[in-house]
Amino acid sequence: MLTRETITVGAERFRVTPWHAGTGVAHLALAPRQVPPQVDSLRSVLETLRERGYDRVITSAMAETETAPFEALGFVEDDRLHVLEFRLDQSERQLPDRPREIKLRRAGRADRERALALDAQAFEPFWRLDAEGLADAEEATPHSRFRVATIDRTVAGYAITGRGGDSGFLQRLATDPRYQRRGVATALVGDSLRWCARHRARQVFVNTQVVNKAALALYLSLGFVATDHDLIVLSWSTHR
């Protein structure tokens, strides 16, 4: 099986990453700012992945308007994400405060393993990040910020925030269940919003699974507003 790489077909580029080592699943994403691919190009990529031992492909989240070429080749909806927005240029709401017991700092190399452990506690097995997934979250935007929250010197949560143009993106947020309801997630979200505001972002977006009611309630309570546009994760299997 291949490692993380970019497959080029004509002028179109596809980023491929193994989805959890040894599962036979590939994660497929388009290059940034690329329009939906041609069906023939996508078919060629699927053939390449099949030849290399993959029997399932999942896509990065995309708008419903971008799914047509994938559906033409048998991709089906696997998951749906709400898109929420915080308007930094319009909101009169005060940004969330940080409880005194919580300290925030930049994540160091030694924190990455702890962040992955937190991710495993916060998400269902299939959607947990591995080391490459964590790197992808950091590299998805031109600028990124990886922060951890600590209580009594123990890392209790982490967040990765990205920026591009006048928009910010809360890429990933996970907290230790042992520290729930102590303001860890709120502190990390507030830190993310302030960083984006300092760099003159006008809005910050976050995606959350439709089934994740707790996360949705948190973001709404902090001033995020649900948009009208869900994102779709598609999957394809050689067994269909």
C-alpha positions as MATLAB code, in Angstrom:
seq = 'MLTRETITVGAERFRVTPWHAGTGVAHLALAPRQVPPQVDSLRSVLETLRERGYDRVITSAMAETETAPFEALGFVEDDRLHVLEFRLDQSERQLPDRPREIKLRRAGRADRERALALDAQAFEPFWRLDAEGLADAEEATPHSRFRVATIDRTVAGYAITGRGGDSGFLQRLATDPRYQRRGVATALVGDSLRWCARHRARQVFVNTQVVNKAALALYLSLGFVATDHDLIVLSWSTHR';
ca = [
       0.000    0.000    0.000;
       1.127    3.524   -0.650;
       2.091    6.062    1.945;
       0.908    9.646    2.049;
       1.297   11.129   -1.427;
      -0.239   13.188   -4.209;
      -1.503   11.419   -7.345;
      -1.623   13.617  -10.451;
      -3.920   12.874  -13.390;
      -3.551   15.519  -16.087;
      -4.028   18.865  -14.370;
      -5.881   17.352  -11.416;
      -4.228   16.420   -8.133;
      -5.508   14.013   -5.504;
      -4.032   13.719   -2.017;
      -4.123   10.164   -0.697;
      -3.385    9.026    2.846;
      -3.789    5.553    4.381;
      -6.713    5.744    6.800;
      -5.419    4.032    9.942;
      -2.574    1.639    9.207;
      -3.556   -1.796    7.983;
      -7.279   -1.164    7.472;
      -7.253   -1.224    3.661;
      -8.941    2.190    3.608;
      -7.575    5.226    1.758;
      -8.507    8.819    2.537;
      -8.926   10.865   -0.650;
      -8.849   14.654   -0.816;
      -8.581   17.136   -3.644;
      -5.752   19.634   -3.735;
      -6.690   22.989   -2.141;
      -8.908   25.225   -4.302;
      -9.332   22.515   -6.933;
     -12.732   22.213   -8.598;
     -14.532   18.825   -8.561;
     -12.598   16.283  -10.653;
     -13.477   14.825  -14.010;
     -15.074   11.383  -13.766;
     -12.331    9.804  -15.900;
      -9.597   11.241  -13.674;
     -11.309    9.980  -10.557;
     -11.797    6.544  -12.124;
      -8.064    6.396  -12.850;
      -7.234    7.179   -9.226;
      -9.604    4.478   -7.981;
      -7.947    1.941  -10.276;
      -4.544    2.920   -8.908;
      -5.747    2.523   -5.332;
      -7.353   -0.834   -6.060;
      -4.124   -2.108   -7.636;
      -2.238   -1.060   -4.511;
      -4.425   -3.106   -2.210;
      -7.108   -0.718   -1.025;
     -10.684   -1.974   -0.978;
     -12.362    1.148    0.402;
     -11.970    4.891   -0.119;
     -13.395    7.707    1.985;
     -13.321   11.333    0.915;
     -12.643   14.492    2.814;
     -15.773   16.477    3.627;
     -17.187   18.334    0.627;
     -20.154   20.485   -0.326;
     -23.165   18.723   -1.800;
     -22.574   20.624   -5.042;
     -19.212   18.837   -5.423;
     -20.389   15.237   -5.082;
     -21.672   14.509   -8.623;
     -18.489   12.978  -10.167;
     -18.012   10.791   -7.100;
     -21.605    9.573   -7.088;
     -21.304    8.763  -10.800;
     -18.684    6.154   -9.856;
     -20.657    4.622   -7.000;
     -19.625    6.715   -3.998;
     -22.346    6.955   -1.339;
     -22.879    9.232    1.634;
     -20.998    7.959    4.679;
     -21.321   10.876    7.076;
     -22.792   14.361    7.226;
     -21.359   17.374    9.016;
     -22.994   20.572   10.185;
     -21.054   23.724    9.306;
     -21.171   26.425   11.975;
     -19.875   29.982   11.738;
     -18.750   32.592   14.257;
     -18.780   36.116   12.820;
     -15.872   37.993   14.352;
     -16.759   41.144   12.412;
     -20.393   41.244   13.526;
     -20.700   39.438   16.838;
     -21.348   41.619   19.887;
     -20.893   38.578   22.091;
     -17.848   38.538   24.381;
     -15.357   35.831   23.499;
     -15.266   32.932   25.979;
     -13.106   33.414   29.067;
     -10.536   30.928   30.357;
     -11.052   29.514   33.868;
      -8.083   30.311   36.105;
      -7.142   26.664   36.684;
      -6.699   26.068   32.940;
      -3.423   27.016   31.289;
      -2.970   27.241   27.530;
       0.282   26.834   25.628;
       1.685   25.872   22.262;
       1.817   22.124   21.705;
       5.326   20.713   21.635;
       6.591   17.566   20.000;
       6.081   15.621   23.229;
       2.394   16.623   23.296;
       1.474   14.937   20.032;
       1.158   11.469   21.531;
      -1.057   12.804   24.307;
      -3.206   14.640   21.746;
      -3.727   11.400   19.824;
      -4.730    9.651   23.051;
      -7.288   12.386   23.744;
      -8.563   12.094   20.190;
      -9.089    8.364   20.707;
     -11.192    9.096   23.781;
     -13.270   11.772   22.091;
     -14.169   10.133   18.763;
     -15.521    6.834   17.492;
     -12.776    4.414   16.353;
     -13.179    4.993   12.624;
     -12.965    8.783   12.933;
     -10.005    8.956   15.300;
      -6.887   10.653   13.991;
      -3.570    8.902   13.706;
      -0.227   10.716   13.436;
      -0.663   11.428    9.717;
      -4.221   12.623   10.239;
      -3.000   15.024   12.893;
      -0.370   16.333   10.476;
      -3.032   16.741    7.777;
      -5.141   18.856   10.143;
      -2.155   21.148   10.727;
      -1.287   21.423    7.044;
      -4.803   21.921    5.663;
      -4.513   25.730    5.726;
      -1.715   28.227    5.000;
      -1.374   29.082    8.711;
      -2.112   26.876   11.714;
      -1.913   26.863   15.495;
      -1.702   23.739   17.675;
      -2.545   24.436   21.328;
      -3.015   22.344   24.453;
      -4.936   23.090   27.639;
      -3.502   21.870   30.931;
      -4.900   21.436   34.434;
      -2.305   20.844   37.151;
       0.256   20.311   34.361;
      -1.797   17.491   32.816;
      -2.833   17.979   29.182;
      -6.633   17.978   29.337;
      -7.445   18.991   25.769;
      -6.061   20.195   22.463;
      -7.152   22.252   19.487;
      -5.822   22.824   15.987;
      -6.900   26.047   14.310;
      -6.159   27.113   10.748;
      -6.328   30.376    8.838;
      -6.610   31.204    5.172;
      -7.555   34.591    3.745;
     -10.096   36.265    6.021;
     -11.399   32.976    7.448;
     -10.399   30.821   10.380;
     -11.118   27.131   10.821;
     -11.311   25.173   14.056;
      -9.925   21.986   12.535;
      -9.934   19.682   15.549;
     -10.898   19.848   19.208;
     -10.706   17.051   21.765;
     -10.823   16.978   25.558;
     -10.177   14.401   28.253;
     -13.530   13.041   29.556;
     -12.145   13.226   33.111;
     -12.109   17.016   32.841;
     -15.527   17.527   31.301;
     -17.575   20.519   32.461;
     -14.513   22.356   33.738;
     -14.284   24.732   30.792;
     -11.483   23.032   28.850;
     -13.278   23.032   25.495;
     -14.573   26.564   26.071;
     -11.057   27.814   26.839;
      -9.638   26.233   23.693;
     -12.426   27.623   21.496;
     -11.955   31.090   22.982;
      -8.212   30.883   22.338;
      -8.885   29.866   18.739;
     -11.290   32.757   18.165;
      -8.905   35.309   19.676;
      -6.020   34.118   17.522;
      -8.143   34.430   14.391;
      -9.366   37.870   15.471;
      -5.794   39.107   16.036;
      -4.990   38.165   12.468;
      -8.070   40.010   11.175;
     -10.156   37.013   10.234;
     -13.775   37.967    9.704;
     -15.305   34.587   10.459;
     -14.375   31.236   11.958;
     -15.882   27.945   10.813;
     -16.155   24.596   12.547;
     -17.640   21.317   11.338;
     -19.247   18.743   13.588;
     -20.948   15.444   12.860;
     -24.737   15.670   12.748;
     -24.918   12.924   15.387;
     -22.578   14.765   17.802;
     -25.229   16.640   19.751;
     -22.898   17.571   22.623;
     -20.415   19.331   20.331;
     -23.222   21.093   18.478;
     -24.687   22.356   21.764;
     -21.267   23.624   22.884;
     -20.621   25.623   19.732;
     -24.106   27.115   19.682;
     -23.752   28.139   23.334;
     -20.510   29.974   22.494;
     -22.054   32.041   19.718;
     -21.566   29.924   16.604;
     -24.501   29.827   14.197;
     -25.438   26.873   12.005;
     -25.178   27.604    8.287;
     -27.525   26.248    5.628;
     -24.832   24.117    4.004;
     -23.893   20.703    5.347;
     -20.730   18.922    4.256;
     -20.763   15.340    3.010;
     -18.234   12.550    3.487;
     -18.504    9.916    0.747;
     -17.217    6.364    0.609;
     -16.554    3.842   -2.152;
     -15.899    0.134   -1.886;
     -14.709   -2.516   -4.314;
     -17.366   -4.809   -2.820;
     -20.350   -2.727   -3.915;
];
